[in-house]
Amino acid sequence: FTDDNFQRERRTTLKNPIVRSWWDHTYAKMGDREKWEIIPYFAAKFGQFITNTMMRNIVGQTKSAFDIGDVMNQQKLLLVSLSKGTIGDLNSNLLGLILVSKIQIAAMRRQNIAKEDRKDFFLYIDEFQNYVTDSIESILSEARKYGLWLIVAHQFLHQMSITLSHALFGNVGTLVSFRISAEDARVMMSHFDPYVGAYDLANLGIREAYAKMLVKWQVRDPLSIKTRSVPDIRIDPQYIESLYQISRSKYTRSLKEARKDIVEKKSEIEKIDNF
């Protein structure tokens, strides 16, 4: 949007007819005033995303070190740290939204794989209200048939939109509720009526819960349960560090190499501009 020469060069490779039509007709007919009304909007969205040194080293590289589809189909582990204290709120949200979208796309591409050959893949998202898009709602309602399972964590029900809340509870078979806040209990009691009230849900003991189970596609009356205590499992820190080192040696490269790649790419763009 800000470099006409770069824009023209990239438009020659466009294959999507709708996108090409937008650039060739809609955008081409815009006056300078109209263009400068929309360009700052996009620039503001991506400015902090690429001015942060860490983020530029991540998204500025020409090739990704891993493929989401391969991770899913080969049942690999992909751990993504999106700490806001490290990369900032905006960058954390943008990376999270990109990854969730890419995982959804990879799951939908399993349409070309026989159902019995689709290996289960589990997506865990902490503080998932920060990464909510239409992709999440689609995953909740559709991706299950492609072997993509969703485990999400957040603090309060009101962090979700009404649409997302409906998508979530509308796709849940078995419902288990441990102790929750009084406010959430007033909402959740509607799923356990008339057997369990808000007071019951808000005053459960440690490891106690109420469950409404789906058994052979039939919803059963709620029952009270108590879970087992979590075993104390200790892992040798040296073993964990060795896993980090193996992963780094296979999927990462030095900052020096990454920055060199970015600089070389920038030089190619400048040559196009000069041409």
N, C-alpha and C positions, 0 to 999 in steps of 0.2 A: 504493500500500500504506500510505502514511502519512497520507493526507488523504481522509477519508471522503466529504466533499462533492464533491471533484474526481473521486473514484472513481465515485460514483453518476452524475454528469453524463456521464462517458465511457462508462459501461456502457450508456447509452441508445442509443448509436450503434453498438454491437457487431453485426456481421453474421455472424460465424463462430459457428455454433450450439454447437460444442464449447467454445470459449472462454467464450461466454455461460453455458453450463451450469456450467462450473467456478466462475465468479464467483457465479452465482445459487444454486448448490447446495453444492458442495464448500467453497468459501471462506466462504460465508454461515453454514455450520453449525459452523465452527471456533470454539473458545472463545478468549478473550483470550490465554491461555497459549500455545496452539498458534500463533496469529498472531504473537505476539512471539518465537516461536522461528524463524520463517522470514523475518520482515521485516528483522531485522538482517543476515541473509545477503545479501539483495538490496541493502540500503543500503550495505554494505561494498564490494560490487562496483562500485557506481556513484558512491560518495562522491568518490573521487579523480578520477574521470572528469569531474565537473562542477564541482569546486571549483577546478581549475586554470583560470586566466583564459583562456589560449589555447584550451583544449579547450571551455570554455563558449561562447566566441565562434564556434567551429566547429559544435558540435552543437546549440547553443541557438537557431539561426536557424530560422524557420518554413518556409523553402523552400531546396532545394539549388540551387546555381548551375549544376549540370550533371546530365545523366542518363546513367547507365551504359549503358543500352541504346542510346542515341543515339551515345555514344562508340564502341561496338563496331560498330554497323551502318554508321556513317559513316566508319569507319577513322580516328578521331581519336587523338591522343596524350594520355594521362593520366599525369602524373608525380606520385607521392605520396611525400613525404619523411616517414618515420616514425622520425626520429632519436630514440633513447632519451635522449640527452643534452639534447635540447630539450624534449621533452614527457613524458619519464619512461617507465619500463618498462611499467607497467600501461596507460597511455594509448596507447602505441605498439601494444601487443598488441591492445587492444580495437578501435582503429581498423582495424588490419590484418585482424582477424577479420571485422569488419563489411563491409569492402570486398571481401574474398575471397568472402563469402557473396552479396553483391549482384551480383558479376560472374558467379557460378555461376547465380543466378536469371535474370539477363539472358540468359545463354547458353541456358538451358533454354527460355526464351520464344521462341527462334528456331524452335521446333517448328512455329510458325505461318507460317514463311517457307520458301518452296520451297528445297530443298537446293542447287540451282544458284545461288540468289541470296544464300546465306549467305556474307558476306565474312569472310575469315580475320581473327582477332584474336589477338594474342600477349600473354600475361600473364607478365611477368617478376617473380619474387619473390626478393629477396635475404634470406639468413638465414631461409629459409622455415619452419624448424622452430618459429619463434615464432608462426606463424600457421596451424598445422596444426589442421584440424577435419575433420569428415566431408565437408565441401565439397571439400577438397583431394582426398580419396580418390575422390569422385564425379567430379571434374574429370578425374582421371587415367584413369578407366575409362569415362566416358560422354560428357564434353563435347566430345571430339574430333569426333564426328559433327555437332556444332553449329558447327563452325568455330572452336572455342576451343582454342588451343595453349598449353602450359604450359612455361615455362623457369624452373627453380628452382635456387637456389644455397645451399650450406651447407658446413660444414667436414668433418664426419665421418659415417660411416654410422650410428654408434650414437646420433646425435642423432634418428634416426627410430625410431618404434615398429615392432614386427614387422609389424603389420597394414599400416602405410603402406609399409614396405619391400617387402612382397609386392605391394601395389598398384602400386608404382613399377616394379619389375623385371618384373612380369607384363604390363605394358603397353608394354614397350620392345621394339622390333624390332631396330634397329641399336645396338650397344653399343660405345662407344669409351672406353678408359681411358688417361689420361696417368699420370705418376708419382704414386703415392699412398703413404700411410703403410703400414708393415709390417702393422699390425693390419687396416686396410681391405683390403690386398692378400690376406690370408688368406681374407677373405670373397669378394672379387671373383674369385679364381682359380677358384672353382667354376663361374663362367660361361664360363671359357675352357679348362677341362680338356678333354683331357689335354695340350694343346699349349703352354699358357703357365702358368708357376707363379707363386707369390707373390713369389719373389725377382726374377723378370723384371719384374713390375708395379711393384715398389718401387724399382727401379734404372734406370728409363728416363732418357734424356737430355732436354735441353731440346727441346721441340716434338716429341718422339718419343711414340708411342702404339701400343697394340694395338687392333685393331678386329675385331668379329664382326658381319658385315653380313647384313641380311635382303634378299635379292635375288629378286624375283618370288615372294615369300612362302616362299622357301626360305632357311634359315639356312646360311651358308657357314662354312668353317673360318676361324679367326682369322688375321689377317695383321698385319704390322708396317707402320706408316706414319710419315711425318714431315710436319708441316704447314709452311706458309710463314710467314715472319716477318710480324708485323703492321706495315703501313705507318705512317709517322709523319705523322699528319694533324693540322694545326693550324687551329683555327677562331678567327676574330677575336672577342675578348671583347665588343666593341661590338655585334656581330651577335647574340651570345647574350643580352646585356642587352636589346636591342630586342625579342627574342622574349618575354622576361619581361614587358616593359611592355605588349605587345600582349595577352598572356594576361590580365594583371591588369586591363586596361581593359575586357575583355570579360566576364570571369567573376568578378571580385571587387568588393567595395565597401568603403568605409572602415570602420575600427573603430567610429567614431562612429555610423554608420548601423546596423551590426550590433548594437551595444549598445543602441541605441534600440529596435530590433525586439524584443530580448530583454526589456527593461524593460516595453514595452507588452504583451507576451504575459503577463508575470508579473502585470501589473495586471488583465488579463482573468481570470486564474485566481483572483485574490483576490476579484474581484466575484462569481464563481461561489460561492466559499467563503462570502462574506457572505450571498448569497442563500439 
